[in-house]
Amino acid sequence: EGAPDFIDNLESATVTRETEEHILIEQVMKLGPLPRVTYVVKHIPIPPHTVLFERESGDLKEVDGFWKFLPVDGGEKCLLIYHLELKPGFLVPGFVVKRTLKKSLPDALRAIRAQVVDD
């Protein structure tokens, strides 16, 4: 829920349901020229290193992917692998979505890294 404090385009992130199997998070995001979107994503932890996520409901047609956290250097560091499949579900040219994500995703990942790395 604190992610909007360091991810610029994320206006809010609210846990709406939490079970042993998954967590539902409602997110409100504004990405450049795209309209503001509200959607719920189901996060499914798969121990020890993976979190799957999939669209549960909301403005976006598809939001699916995963986070993989892999230990490297004997566990001293962590390699993060992030995969996202996104379909807006509203009329917007594909190149606009790609251009917007090409800028915003690296910025978001750098912001996450800055939150967890001790320099």
N, C-alpha and C positions, 0 to 999 in steps of 0.2 A: 504493500500500500504506500510505501514511501518512494516508489519509483518516480512519480511526477516531480519530486524534489530535484532529481538529477537528469531526467530524460526530457529534453525540451519540448518535444511534440506531444508528450503524454500529459493530458490535462488532469485525468484522475484514474485511479486503479483501486477498486473496492472489492474485497473478498466478500462474495455473496453467499457462499456455501463451502463448507469444508468437511470432507469425510475421510476415512482411512484410505480410500481408493483415488480420490481426486480433490482438486480445489477449483471452484468456479470464481473467476475474476472478471468483473465488469470494468471495461476500459473505455475511456473517452479520449480520442486522439484527433489532432488537427495536423495534417501533413501538407504544408505549402498550399498549392492552389486547389487541392482536393477538399471536398466538403468535410466538415467535422463528422466523425463517425463514432457511434456507440455500439459496442459489441461485447459479448460474454465469451470468454475462452475457458475451456476445461483443461487444466494442467494435471497430467497423470504421471506421477513419479514412478520410474522403473529402476529400482536400486541395482547396482550401486552408483551408476554414472549418468543416467538418462532421465530427462523429463520430456514426455510427449505433450503436445498441445494441439487442441482442435476447437474449431468454432462450435459454440453451443447455441448462440442466437445473436440477433442484432443486425446492424446495417450492412455488414460485409457478407458476401456470399460464401467465401471460403477463407479461413485462416487456419492453416495446418502446418505442423512442423515439429521440430525437436531441438533440445539443448543436450549436448553431450559434454560432460566434464571429465576429462581424462587426466590422471596424474602423470606427470613427467618429471625427470630429474629426481627419481626416487621419492616422489611425492612432495618435493620442494616447490614445484610449480604446477600449474593446471593449464591444459590445452582445452579451449572452449570451441566446440563445433556447433554452429547454429544453422538451421535449415528452415526456410519459410516458403510456403506456397500461399499466395494471396490472390483472390479474385474479388474486386470491389462489389460487383453485383449492381452497379449503377453505371450510367453512361459516362465513361471517361476514357479517353484514348489510352491504349496500352503503353505507349511511349511516355505519357505523363506519369503513370504509375511507376514505371521502371526508373525514370529520371528522379522522381521524388524519393523512392526507396534507396536508390544508389547513393544519395546524399544522407538521408536520415538514418538508415540502418548502421553505417559505420560510426556516425556520431553517437548513436544510442549505445553501441557496443563499447566505444571508448569511454562513455560516461559510466557504464557498468564496471568496466575495468578500473576506473579511477576510484570507485567505491570500495573495491575489494583488494586492491594492490597497495601494499605498504612500500613506498619508495624510500 
